[in-house]
Amino acid sequence: MNTAVLTETRIRDVEVTAEVITAHLVDGRVISVPLQWSWRLVDATPAQRANWVLIGGGYGIHWPDVDEDISADGMLHGGPAPRPKTHSQSAS
């Protein structure tokens, strides 16, 4: 009989390229999502993307320059963040 073992999804390190956000987890797994999932990071400069800190003991990532937060669980089970509608978009 096989037994699934639940592990904590905590992040150890992060890499952000022009294409993907990659999180290296403390248990050795590596997860990534398209950069397009975060419109704030898409609009950010490479220096802003590189300026991140782990939050919540590694359960999430915060980019202070663009006020973006992404959790490890969000990367595993979430989806793209919708870009807020501007006044001109909502008028059409």
SEMARMAR-595275 format. One record per residue: residue number from 1; residue in one letter; x, y, z of N, C-alpha, C, O in turn. Coordinates in Angstrom, 1 decimal, m for minus. Layout:
N
nr: NUM | rest: a | nxx: X | nyy: Y | nzz: Z | caxx: X | cayy: Y | cazz: Z | cxx: X | cyy: Y | czz: Z | oxx: X | oyy: Y | ozz: Z
...
***
This chain:
92
nr: 1 | rest: m | nxx: 0.8 | nyy: m1.2 | nzz: 0.0 | caxx: 0.0 | cayy: 0.0 | cazz: 0.0 | cxx: 0.9 | cyy: 1.2 | czz: 0.0 | oxx: 1.9 | oyy: 1.3 | ozz: 0.8
nr: 2 | rest: n | nxx: 0.6 | nyy: 2.2 | nzz: m0.9 | caxx: 1.3 | cayy: 3.5 | cazz: m0.9 | cxx: 0.5 | cyy: 4.5 | czz: m0.1 | oxx: m0.7 | oyy: 4.5 | ozz: m0.1
nr: 3 | rest: t | nxx: 1.3 | nyy: 5.3 | nzz: 0.6 | caxx: 0.7 | cayy: 6.3 | cazz: 1.4 | cxx: 1.3 | cyy: 7.7 | czz: 1.0 | oxx: 2.5 | oyy: 7.9 | ozz: 0.9
nr: 4 | rest: a | nxx: 0.4 | nyy: 8.6 | nzz: 0.7 | caxx: 0.8 | cayy: 10.0 | cazz: 0.3 | cxx: 1.2 | cyy: 10.7 | czz: 1.6 | oxx: 0.5 | oyy: 10.6 | ozz: 2.6
nr: 5 | rest: v | nxx: 2.3 | nyy: 11.4 | nzz: 1.5 | caxx: 2.8 | cayy: 12.2 | cazz: 2.6 | cxx: 2.6 | cyy: 13.7 | czz: 2.3 | oxx: 3.1 | oyy: 14.1 | ozz: 1.3
nr: 6 | rest: l | nxx: 1.9 | nyy: 14.4 | nzz: 3.2 | caxx: 1.7 | cayy: 15.8 | cazz: 3.0 | cxx: 3.0 | cyy: 16.5 | czz: 3.4 | oxx: 3.5 | oyy: 16.2 | ozz: 4.5
nr: 7 | rest: t | nxx: 3.5 | nyy: 17.4 | nzz: 2.7 | caxx: 4.6 | cayy: 18.3 | cazz: 3.0 | cxx: 4.2 | cyy: 19.7 | czz: 3.1 | oxx: 3.2 | oyy: 20.1 | ozz: 2.4
nr: 8 | rest: e | nxx: 4.9 | nyy: 20.5 | nzz: 3.8 | caxx: 4.6 | cayy: 21.9 | cazz: 3.8 | cxx: 5.2 | cyy: 22.5 | czz: 2.5 | oxx: 6.3 | oyy: 22.2 | ozz: 2.1
nr: 9 | rest: t | nxx: 4.4 | nyy: 23.4 | nzz: 2.0 | caxx: 4.8 | cayy: 24.1 | cazz: 0.7 | cxx: 5.4 | cyy: 25.4 | czz: 1.1 | oxx: 4.7 | oyy: 26.5 | ozz: 1.1
nr: 10 | rest: r | nxx: 6.7 | nyy: 25.4 | nzz: 1.5 | caxx: 7.4 | cayy: 26.6 | cazz: 1.8 | cxx: 8.5 | cyy: 26.8 | czz: 0.8 | oxx: 9.2 | oyy: 25.9 | ozz: 0.3
nr: 11 | rest: i | nxx: 8.7 | nyy: 28.1 | nzz: 0.5 | caxx: 9.7 | cayy: 28.5 | cazz: m0.5 | cxx: 11.1 | cyy: 28.8 | czz: 0.2 | oxx: 11.2 | oyy: 29.4 | ozz: 1.2
nr: 12 | rest: r | nxx: 12.1 | nyy: 28.3 | nzz: m0.5 | caxx: 13.5 | cayy: 28.6 | cazz: m0.1 | cxx: 14.2 | cyy: 29.6 | czz: m0.9 | oxx: 14.9 | oyy: 30.4 | ozz: m0.4
nr: 13 | rest: d | nxx: 13.9 | nyy: 29.7 | nzz: m2.2 | caxx: 14.5 | cayy: 30.6 | cazz: m3.1 | cxx: 13.6 | cyy: 30.9 | czz: m4.3 | oxx: 12.7 | oyy: 30.1 | ozz: m4.6
nr: 14 | rest: v | nxx: 13.8 | nyy: 32.0 | nzz: m4.9 | caxx: 12.9 | cayy: 32.5 | cazz: m6.0 | cxx: 13.8 | cyy: 33.0 | czz: m7.2 | oxx: 14.9 | oyy: 33.6 | ozz: m7.0
nr: 15 | rest: e | nxx: 13.4 | nyy: 32.7 | nzz: m8.4 | caxx: 14.0 | cayy: 33.3 | cazz: m9.6 | cxx: 12.8 | cyy: 33.8 | czz: m10.5 | oxx: 11.8 | oyy: 33.2 | ozz: m10.6
nr: 16 | rest: v | nxx: 13.1 | nyy: 35.0 | nzz: m11.0 | caxx: 12.1 | cayy: 35.6 | cazz: m11.9 | cxx: 12.8 | cyy: 36.0 | czz: m13.2 | oxx: 13.8 | oyy: 36.8 | ozz: m13.2
nr: 17 | rest: t | nxx: 12.3 | nyy: 35.5 | nzz: m14.3 | caxx: 12.8 | cayy: 35.9 | cazz: m15.6 | cxx: 11.7 | cyy: 36.7 | czz: m16.3 | oxx: 10.7 | oyy: 37.0 | ozz: m15.8
nr: 18 | rest: a | nxx: 12.0 | nyy: 37.0 | nzz: m17.6 | caxx: 11.0 | cayy: 37.7 | cazz: m18.4 | cxx: 9.9 | cyy: 36.8 | czz: m18.8 | oxx: 8.9 | oyy: 37.2 | ozz: m19.3
nr: 19 | rest: e | nxx: 10.0 | nyy: 35.5 | nzz: m18.5 | caxx: 9.0 | cayy: 34.5 | cazz: m18.9 | cxx: 8.3 | cyy: 33.8 | czz: m17.7 | oxx: 7.1 | oyy: 33.6 | ozz: m17.8
nr: 20 | rest: v | nxx: 9.0 | nyy: 33.5 | nzz: m16.6 | caxx: 8.5 | cayy: 32.7 | cazz: m15.5 | cxx: 8.9 | cyy: 33.2 | czz: m14.1 | oxx: 9.9 | oyy: 33.8 | ozz: m14.0
nr: 21 | rest: i | nxx: 8.1 | nyy: 32.8 | nzz: m13.2 | caxx: 8.4 | cayy: 32.9 | cazz: m11.8 | cxx: 8.6 | cyy: 31.5 | czz: m11.3 | oxx: 7.8 | oyy: 30.6 | ozz: m11.4
nr: 22 | rest: t | nxx: 9.8 | nyy: 31.2 | nzz: m10.7 | caxx: 10.2 | cayy: 29.9 | cazz: m10.3 | cxx: 10.5 | cyy: 29.9 | czz: m8.8 | oxx: 11.2 | oyy: 30.8 | ozz: m8.3
nr: 23 | rest: a | nxx: 9.8 | nyy: 29.0 | nzz: m8.1 | caxx: 10.1 | cayy: 28.9 | cazz: m6.6 | cxx: 10.7 | cyy: 27.6 | czz: m6.3 | oxx: 10.2 | oyy: 26.5 | ozz: m6.8
nr: 24 | rest: h | nxx: 11.8 | nyy: 27.6 | nzz: m5.6 | caxx: 12.5 | cayy: 26.4 | cazz: m5.1 | cxx: 12.0 | cyy: 26.2 | czz: m3.7 | oxx: 12.2 | oyy: 27.0 | ozz: m2.8
nr: 25 | rest: l | nxx: 11.3 | nyy: 25.0 | nzz: m3.5 | caxx: 10.7 | cayy: 24.7 | cazz: m2.2 | cxx: 11.7 | cyy: 24.1 | czz: m1.3 | oxx: 12.7 | oyy: 23.5 | ozz: m1.7
nr: 26 | rest: v | nxx: 11.5 | nyy: 24.2 | nzz: 0.0 | caxx: 12.4 | cayy: 23.6 | cazz: 1.0 | cxx: 12.5 | cyy: 22.1 | czz: 0.9 | oxx: 13.5 | oyy: 21.5 | ozz: 1.4
nr: 27 | rest: d | nxx: 11.4 | nyy: 21.5 | nzz: 0.4 | caxx: 11.4 | cayy: 20.0 | cazz: 0.3 | cxx: 12.1 | cyy: 19.5 | czz: m1.0 | oxx: 12.1 | oyy: 18.3 | ozz: m1.3
nr: 28 | rest: g | nxx: 12.7 | nyy: 20.4 | nzz: m1.8 | caxx: 13.4 | cayy: 20.0 | cazz: m3.0 | cxx: 12.6 | cyy: 20.2 | czz: m4.3 | oxx: 13.2 | oyy: 20.2 | ozz: m5.4
nr: 29 | rest: r | nxx: 11.3 | nyy: 20.4 | nzz: m4.2 | caxx: 10.5 | cayy: 20.6 | cazz: m5.4 | cxx: 10.8 | cyy: 22.0 | czz: m6.0 | oxx: 11.2 | oyy: 22.9 | ozz: m5.3
nr: 30 | rest: v | nxx: 10.5 | nyy: 22.1 | nzz: m7.3 | caxx: 10.6 | cayy: 23.3 | cazz: m8.0 | cxx: 9.3 | cyy: 23.6 | czz: m8.7 | oxx: 8.9 | oyy: 22.7 | ozz: m9.5
nr: 31 | rest: i | nxx: 8.7 | nyy: 24.7 | nzz: m8.5 | caxx: 7.4 | cayy: 25.0 | cazz: m9.2 | cxx: 7.6 | cyy: 26.3 | czz: m9.9 | oxx: 8.3 | oyy: 27.2 | ozz: m9.5
nr: 32 | rest: s | nxx: 6.9 | nyy: 26.5 | nzz: m11.0 | caxx: 6.9 | cayy: 27.7 | cazz: m11.7 | cxx: 5.6 | cyy: 28.0 | czz: m12.4 | oxx: 4.8 | oyy: 27.1 | ozz: m12.7
nr: 33 | rest: v | nxx: 5.4 | nyy: 29.3 | nzz: m12.6 | caxx: 4.2 | cayy: 29.8 | cazz: m13.3 | cxx: 4.6 | cyy: 30.9 | czz: m14.3 | oxx: 5.7 | oyy: 31.5 | ozz: m14.1
nr: 34 | rest: p | nxx: 3.8 | nyy: 31.1 | nzz: m15.3 | caxx: 4.2 | cayy: 32.1 | cazz: m16.3 | cxx: 4.2 | cyy: 33.5 | czz: m15.6 | oxx: 3.4 | oyy: 33.8 | ozz: m14.7
nr: 35 | rest: l | nxx: 5.1 | nyy: 34.3 | nzz: m16.0 | caxx: 5.2 | cayy: 35.7 | cazz: m15.5 | cxx: 3.8 | cyy: 36.4 | czz: m15.7 | oxx: 3.4 | oyy: 37.3 | ozz: m14.9
nr: 36 | rest: q | nxx: 3.2 | nyy: 36.1 | nzz: m16.8 | caxx: 1.9 | cayy: 36.7 | cazz: m17.1 | cxx: 0.8 | cyy: 36.5 | czz: m16.0 | oxx: m0.2 | oyy: 37.3 | ozz: m16.0
nr: 37 | rest: w | nxx: 1.0 | nyy: 35.6 | nzz: m15.1 | caxx: 0.1 | cayy: 35.4 | cazz: m14.0 | cxx: 0.1 | cyy: 36.7 | czz: m13.1 | oxx: m0.9 | oyy: 36.8 | ozz: m12.3
nr: 38 | rest: s | nxx: 1.1 | nyy: 37.5 | nzz: m13.1 | caxx: 1.1 | cayy: 38.7 | cazz: m12.3 | cxx: 1.3 | cyy: 39.9 | czz: m13.2 | oxx: 2.4 | oyy: 40.2 | ozz: m13.6
nr: 39 | rest: w | nxx: 0.3 | nyy: 40.6 | nzz: m13.4 | caxx: 0.4 | cayy: 41.8 | cazz: m14.2 | cxx: 1.3 | cyy: 42.9 | czz: m13.6 | oxx: 2.0 | oyy: 43.6 | ozz: m14.3
nr: 40 | rest: r | nxx: 1.4 | nyy: 42.9 | nzz: m12.3 | caxx: 2.3 | cayy: 43.8 | cazz: m11.6 | cxx: 3.8 | cyy: 43.5 | czz: m12.0 | oxx: 4.6 | oyy: 44.4 | ozz: m12.2
nr: 41 | rest: l | nxx: 4.1 | nyy: 42.2 | nzz: m12.0 | caxx: 5.5 | cayy: 41.8 | cazz: m12.3 | cxx: 5.7 | cyy: 41.9 | czz: m13.8 | oxx: 6.9 | oyy: 42.2 | ozz: m14.2
nr: 42 | rest: v | nxx: 4.7 | nyy: 41.7 | nzz: m14.6 | caxx: 4.9 | cayy: 42.0 | cazz: m16.1 | cxx: 5.3 | cyy: 43.4 | czz: m16.3 | oxx: 6.1 | oyy: 43.7 | ozz: m17.1
nr: 43 | rest: d | nxx: 4.6 | nyy: 44.3 | nzz: m15.6 | caxx: 4.9 | cayy: 45.8 | cazz: m15.8 | cxx: 6.1 | cyy: 46.3 | czz: m15.1 | oxx: 6.5 | oyy: 47.4 | ozz: m15.3
nr: 44 | rest: a | nxx: 6.7 | nyy: 45.4 | nzz: m14.2 | caxx: 7.9 | cayy: 45.8 | cazz: m13.4 | cxx: 9.2 | cyy: 45.7 | czz: m14.2 | oxx: 9.3 | oyy: 45.1 | ozz: m15.2
nr: 45 | rest: t | nxx: 10.2 | nyy: 46.5 | nzz: m13.8 | caxx: 11.5 | cayy: 46.4 | cazz: m14.4 | cxx: 12.2 | cyy: 45.1 | czz: m13.9 | oxx: 11.8 | oyy: 44.5 | ozz: m12.9
nr: 46 | rest: p | nxx: 13.2 | nyy: 44.7 | nzz: m14.6 | caxx: 14.0 | cayy: 43.5 | cazz: m14.1 | cxx: 14.5 | cyy: 43.7 | czz: m12.6 | oxx: 14.6 | oyy: 42.8 | ozz: m11.8
nr: 47 | rest: a | nxx: 15.0 | nyy: 44.9 | nzz: m12.3 | caxx: 15.5 | cayy: 45.2 | cazz: m11.0 | cxx: 14.3 | cyy: 45.1 | czz: m9.9 | oxx: 14.6 | oyy: 44.6 | ozz: m8.8
nr: 48 | rest: q | nxx: 13.1 | nyy: 45.6 | nzz: m10.3 | caxx: 12.0 | cayy: 45.4 | cazz: m9.4 | cxx: 11.6 | cyy: 44.0 | czz: m9.2 | oxx: 11.2 | oyy: 43.5 | ozz: m8.1
nr: 49 | rest: r | nxx: 11.7 | nyy: 43.2 | nzz: m10.2 | caxx: 11.4 | cayy: 41.7 | cazz: m10.2 | cxx: 12.4 | cyy: 41.0 | czz: m9.3 | oxx: 12.0 | oyy: 40.0 | ozz: m8.6
nr: 50 | rest: a | nxx: 13.6 | nyy: 41.5 | nzz: m9.3 | caxx: 14.7 | cayy: 40.8 | cazz: m8.6 | cxx: 14.6 | cyy: 41.2 | czz: m7.1 | oxx: 15.3 | oyy: 40.5 | ozz: m6.3
nr: 51 | rest: n | nxx: 13.9 | nyy: 42.2 | nzz: m6.7 | caxx: 13.8 | cayy: 42.7 | cazz: m5.3 | cxx: 12.6 | cyy: 42.0 | czz: m4.7 | oxx: 11.5 | oyy: 42.6 | ozz: m4.6
nr: 52 | rest: w | nxx: 12.8 | nyy: 40.8 | nzz: m4.1 | caxx: 11.7 | cayy: 40.1 | cazz: m3.5 | cxx: 12.2 | cyy: 39.7 | czz: m2.1 | oxx: 13.4 | oyy: 39.6 | ozz: m1.8
nr: 53 | rest: v | nxx: 11.2 | nyy: 39.4 | nzz: m1.2 | caxx: 11.5 | cayy: 38.8 | cazz: 0.1 | cxx: 10.5 | cyy: 37.7 | czz: 0.4 | oxx: 9.4 | oyy: 37.8 | ozz: m0.1
nr: 54 | rest: l | nxx: 11.0 | nyy: 36.7 | nzz: 1.2 | caxx: 10.0 | cayy: 35.7 | cazz: 1.6 | cxx: 9.2 | cyy: 36.2 | czz: 2.7 | oxx: 9.7 | oyy: 36.9 | ozz: 3.6
nr: 55 | rest: i | nxx: 7.9 | nyy: 35.8 | nzz: 2.8 | caxx: 7.0 | cayy: 36.3 | cazz: 3.8 | cxx: 6.4 | cyy: 35.0 | czz: 4.4 | oxx: 6.3 | oyy: 34.0 | ozz: 3.8
nr: 56 | rest: g | nxx: 5.9 | nyy: 35.2 | nzz: 5.7 | caxx: 5.1 | cayy: 34.1 | cazz: 6.3 | cxx: 6.0 | cyy: 32.9 | czz: 6.5 | oxx: 5.4 | oyy: 31.8 | ozz: 6.4
nr: 57 | rest: g | nxx: 7.3 | nyy: 33.0 | nzz: 6.8 | caxx: 8.1 | cayy: 31.8 | cazz: 7.0 | cxx: 8.3 | cyy: 31.0 | czz: 5.7 | oxx: 8.6 | oyy: 29.9 | ozz: 5.8
nr: 58 | rest: g | nxx: 8.2 | nyy: 31.7 | nzz: 4.6 | caxx: 8.5 | cayy: 31.0 | cazz: 3.3 | cxx: 7.2 | cyy: 30.5 | czz: 2.6 | oxx: 7.3 | oyy: 29.9 | ozz: 1.6
nr: 59 | rest: y | nxx: 6.0 | nyy: 30.9 | nzz: 3.2 | caxx: 4.8 | cayy: 30.5 | cazz: 2.5 | cxx: 4.4 | cyy: 31.4 | czz: 1.3 | oxx: 3.6 | oyy: 31.1 | ozz: 0.5
nr: 60 | rest: g | nxx: 5.1 | nyy: 32.5 | nzz: 1.3 | caxx: 4.8 | cayy: 33.5 | cazz: 0.2 | cxx: 6.0 | cyy: 34.3 | czz: m0.2 | oxx: 7.0 | oyy: 34.3 | ozz: 0.5
nr: 61 | rest: i | nxx: 5.8 | nyy: 35.1 | nzz: m1.2 | caxx: 6.9 | cayy: 36.0 | cazz: m1.8 | cxx: 6.2 | cyy: 37.4 | czz: m1.8 | oxx: 5.1 | oyy: 37.5 | ozz: m2.3
nr: 62 | rest: h | nxx: 7.0 | nyy: 38.4 | nzz: m1.5 | caxx: 6.5 | cayy: 39.8 | cazz: m1.6 | cxx: 7.6 | cyy: 40.6 | czz: m2.4 | oxx: 8.8 | oyy: 40.5 | ozz: m2.2
nr: 63 | rest: w | nxx: 7.1 | nyy: 41.4 | nzz: m3.3 | caxx: 7.9 | cayy: 42.3 | cazz: m4.1 | cxx: 7.5 | cyy: 43.7 | czz: m3.7 | oxx: 6.5 | oyy: 44.2 | ozz: m4.1
nr: 64 | rest: p | nxx: 8.3 | nyy: 44.3 | nzz: m2.8 | caxx: 7.9 | cayy: 45.6 | cazz: m2.2 | cxx: 7.9 | cyy: 46.7 | czz: m3.2 | oxx: 7.1 | oyy: 47.7 | ozz: m3.0
nr: 65 | rest: d | nxx: 8.7 | nyy: 46.7 | nzz: m4.3 | caxx: 8.7 | cayy: 47.8 | cazz: m5.2 | cxx: 7.4 | cyy: 47.9 | czz: m6.0 | oxx: 7.0 | oyy: 49.0 | ozz: m6.5
nr: 66 | rest: v | nxx: 6.6 | nyy: 46.8 | nzz: m6.1 | caxx: 5.4 | cayy: 46.8 | cazz: m6.9 | cxx: 4.2 | cyy: 46.3 | czz: m6.1 | oxx: 3.1 | oyy: 46.1 | ozz: m6.6
nr: 67 | rest: d | nxx: 4.4 | nyy: 46.1 | nzz: m4.8 | caxx: 3.4 | cayy: 45.7 | cazz: m3.9 | cxx: 2.6 | cyy: 44.4 | czz: m4.3 | oxx: 1.4 | oyy: 44.4 | ozz: m4.4
nr: 68 | rest: e | nxx: 3.4 | nyy: 43.4 | nzz: m4.7 | caxx: 2.8 | cayy: 42.1 | cazz: m5.2 | cxx: 3.2 | cyy: 41.0 | czz: m4.2 | oxx: 4.3 | oyy: 41.0 | ozz: m3.6
nr: 69 | rest: d | nxx: 2.2 | nyy: 40.1 | nzz: m3.9 | caxx: 2.4 | cayy: 39.0 | cazz: m3.1 | cxx: 1.9 | cyy: 37.8 | czz: m3.8 | oxx: 0.8 | oyy: 37.8 | ozz: m4.4
nr: 70 | rest: i | nxx: 2.7 | nyy: 36.7 | nzz: m3.8 | caxx: 2.3 | cayy: 35.4 | cazz: m4.4 | cxx: 2.6 | cyy: 34.3 | czz: m3.4 | oxx: 3.7 | oyy: 34.3 | ozz: m2.9
nr: 71 | rest: s | nxx: 1.7 | nyy: 33.4 | nzz: m3.1 | caxx: 2.0 | cayy: 32.3 | cazz: m2.2 | cxx: 2.3 | cyy: 31.1 | czz: m3.0 | oxx: 2.0 | oyy: 30.9 | ozz: m4.1
nr: 72 | rest: a | nxx: 3.0 | nyy: 30.2 | nzz: m2.3 | caxx: 3.4 | cayy: 28.9 | cazz: m2.9 | cxx: 2.1 | cyy: 28.1 | czz: m3.2 | oxx: 2.0 | oyy: 27.6 | ozz: m4.3
nr: 73 | rest: d | nxx: 1.1 | nyy: 28.1 | nzz: m2.4 | caxx: m0.1 | cayy: 27.5 | cazz: m2.7 | cxx: m0.8 | cyy: 28.1 | czz: m3.9 | oxx: m1.4 | oyy: 27.4 | ozz: m4.7
nr: 74 | rest: g | nxx: m0.7 | nyy: 29.4 | nzz: m4.0 | caxx: m1.3 | cayy: 30.1 | cazz: m5.1 | cxx: m0.6 | cyy: 29.7 | czz: m6.4 | oxx: m1.3 | oyy: 29.5 | ozz: m7.5
nr: 75 | rest: m | nxx: 0.7 | nyy: 29.5 | nzz: m6.4 | caxx: 1.4 | cayy: 29.0 | cazz: m7.5 | cxx: 1.0 | cyy: 27.6 | czz: m7.9 | oxx: 0.9 | oyy: 27.3 | ozz: m9.1
nr: 76 | rest: l | nxx: 0.7 | nyy: 26.8 | nzz: m6.9 | caxx: 0.3 | cayy: 25.4 | cazz: m7.2 | cxx: m1.2 | cyy: 25.2 | czz: m7.6 | oxx: m1.5 | oyy: 24.4 | ozz: m8.4
nr: 77 | rest: h | nxx: m2.0 | nyy: 26.0 | nzz: m7.0 | caxx: m3.5 | cayy: 25.8 | cazz: m7.1 | cxx: m4.2 | cyy: 27.0 | czz: m7.7 | oxx: m5.4 | oyy: 26.9 | ozz: m7.9
nr: 78 | rest: g | nxx: m3.6 | nyy: 28.1 | nzz: m7.9 | caxx: m4.3 | cayy: 29.3 | cazz: m8.3 | cxx: m4.3 | cyy: 29.5 | czz: m9.8 | oxx: m4.2 | oyy: 28.6 | ozz: m10.6
nr: 79 | rest: g | nxx: m4.4 | nyy: 30.8 | nzz: m10.2 | caxx: m4.5 | cayy: 31.1 | cazz: m11.6 | cxx: m4.0 | cyy: 32.6 | czz: m11.7 | oxx: m3.6 | oyy: 33.2 | ozz: m10.8
nr: 80 | rest: p | nxx: m4.0 | nyy: 33.0 | nzz: m13.0 | caxx: m3.6 | cayy: 34.4 | cazz: m13.2 | cxx: m4.4 | cyy: 35.4 | czz: m12.4 | oxx: m5.6 | oyy: 35.3 | ozz: m12.3
nr: 81 | rest: a | nxx: m3.7 | nyy: 36.5 | nzz: m12.0 | caxx: m4.4 | cayy: 37.6 | cazz: m11.3 | cxx: m5.0 | cyy: 38.5 | czz: m12.4 | oxx: m4.4 | oyy: 38.9 | ozz: m13.3
nr: 82 | rest: p | nxx: m6.3 | nyy: 38.8 | nzz: m12.3 | caxx: m6.9 | cayy: 39.7 | cazz: m13.3 | cxx: m6.4 | cyy: 41.1 | czz: m13.1 | oxx: m6.3 | oyy: 41.6 | ozz: m12.0
nr: 83 | rest: r | nxx: m6.2 | nyy: 41.7 | nzz: m14.2 | caxx: m5.8 | cayy: 43.1 | cazz: m14.2 | cxx: m7.0 | cyy: 44.0 | czz: m13.9 | oxx: m8.1 | oyy: 43.7 | ozz: m14.5
nr: 84 | rest: p | nxx: m6.9 | nyy: 44.9 | nzz: m13.0 | caxx: m8.1 | cayy: 45.7 | cazz: m12.6 | cxx: m8.5 | cyy: 46.5 | czz: m13.9 | oxx: m7.7 | oyy: 47.0 | ozz: m14.7
nr: 85 | rest: k | nxx: m9.8 | nyy: 46.7 | nzz: m13.9 | caxx: m10.4 | cayy: 47.5 | cazz: m15.0 | cxx: m10.2 | cyy: 48.9 | czz: m14.8 | oxx: m10.3 | oyy: 49.4 | ozz: m13.6
nr: 86 | rest: t | nxx: m9.8 | nyy: 49.6 | nzz: m15.8 | caxx: m9.6 | cayy: 51.1 | cazz: m15.7 | cxx: m11.0 | cyy: 51.7 | czz: m16.0 | oxx: m11.9 | oyy: 51.0 | ozz: m16.5
nr: 87 | rest: h | nxx: m11.1 | nyy: 52.9 | nzz: m15.7 | caxx: m12.4 | cayy: 53.6 | cazz: m16.0 | cxx: m12.8 | cyy: 53.6 | czz: m17.5 | oxx: m14.0 | oyy: 53.4 | ozz: m17.8
nr: 88 | rest: s | nxx: m11.8 | nyy: 53.7 | nzz: m18.3 | caxx: m12.1 | cayy: 53.7 | cazz: m19.8 | cxx: m12.5 | cyy: 52.2 | czz: m20.2 | oxx: m13.3 | oyy: 52.1 | ozz: m21.1
nr: 89 | rest: q | nxx: m12.0 | nyy: 51.2 | nzz: m19.5 | caxx: m12.4 | cayy: 49.8 | cazz: m19.9 | cxx: m13.8 | cyy: 49.5 | czz: m19.4 | oxx: m14.5 | oyy: 48.9 | ozz: m20.1
nr: 90 | rest: s | nxx: m14.2 | nyy: 50.1 | nzz: m18.3 | caxx: m15.5 | cayy: 49.8 | cazz: m17.7 | cxx: m16.6 | cyy: 50.6 | czz: m18.4 | oxx: m17.8 | oyy: 50.2 | ozz: m18.4
nr: 91 | rest: a | nxx: m16.2 | nyy: 51.6 | nzz: m19.1 | caxx: m17.2 | cayy: 52.5 | cazz: m19.8 | cxx: m17.6 | cyy: 51.9 | czz: m21.2 | oxx: m18.6 | oyy: 52.2 | ozz: m21.8
nr: 92 | rest: s | nxx: m16.8 | nyy: 50.9 | nzz: m21.7 | caxx: m17.1 | cayy: 50.4 | cazz: m23.0 | cxx: m18.0 | cyy: 49.2 | czz: m23.0 | oxx: m18.4 | oyy: 48.7 | ozz: m24.0
***
